[in-house]
Amino acid sequence: MEAAGVTIAEFFASIAGIGMLYEPVFYWPDERYGYHARMTPDDLDGKLQDYPANPQARALVEEIIAAIVSLMREHGSSHFQIGRLYPCLSAKKDGEATLLKDLKHRLDPDNIINPGALGL
């Protein structure tokens, strides 16, 4: 991580005495995505440092995140965020995945509502 310029901030919290929240957040120098351009306030335009593409660090972070998600899943963890990162559809049994796919198709036939989320 050090060689690739990757750092991590980790957040832990107790959830009503029955669980624990663990949220790792990774930082590394890399080019900005279109998302960053859309979300950066206008008053910061031109004031933020630009970095060249850093595919090595990006790949390392993706590898670490995949390992964390796999480890958590192995130990029966659940998560508060269901979206693109956490496995949802692949964790469903029997007809659950079929039901979710059917609901998504019926409610969003053009796949315009959060496409790709939930593995759909």
Backbone hydrogen bonds, N-H to C=O, Kabsch-Sander energy under -0.5 kcal/mol:
donor,donor_aa,acceptor,acceptor_aa,energy
5,G,1,M,-0.7
5,G,2,E,-1.0
6,V,1,M,-2.9
7,T,27,Y,-2.8
9,A,25,V,-2.8
11,F,23,E,-1.8
13,A,21,L,-1.8
15,I,19,G,-2.7
16,A,14,S,-0.7
18,I,15,I,-2.8
19,G,15,I,-0.9
21,L,13,A,-3.4
23,E,11,F,-2.5
25,V,9,A,-2.9
27,Y,7,T,-2.6
37,A,33,Y,-1.5
38,R,34,G,-2.3
39,M,35,Y,-2.1
40,T,36,H,-1.7
44,L,41,P,-1.9
45,D,42,D,-1.5
47,K,44,L,-2.4
48,L,44,L,-0.7
58,R,54,N,-2.3
59,A,55,P,-2.5
60,L,56,Q,-2.0
61,V,57,A,-2.6
62,E,58,R,-2.3
63,E,59,A,-2.2
64,I,60,L,-2.5
65,I,61,V,-2.8
66,A,62,E,-2.3
67,A,63,E,-2.0
68,I,64,I,-2.3
69,V,65,I,-2.8
70,S,66,A,-2.3
71,L,67,A,-2.5
72,M,68,I,-2.7
73,R,69,V,-2.3
74,E,70,S,-2.6
75,H,71,L,-1.4
76,G,73,R,-1.7
77,S,72,M,-2.6
82,I,80,F,-0.5
83,G,81,Q,-0.5
89,L,118,L,-0.7
91,A,88,C,-1.1
92,K,89,L,-1.4
96,E,93,K,-2.5
99,L,95,G,-2.6
100,L,96,E,-2.4
101,K,97,A,-2.5
102,D,98,T,-2.4
103,L,99,L,-2.7
104,K,100,L,-2.6
105,H,101,K,-2.4
106,R,102,D,-2.5
107,L,103,L,-2.9
108,D,104,K,-2.4
111,N,108,D,-2.1
114,N,112,I,-0.9
117,A,114,N,-1.9
118,L,83,G,-1.1
119,G,116,G,-1.4
120,L,117,A,-2.0
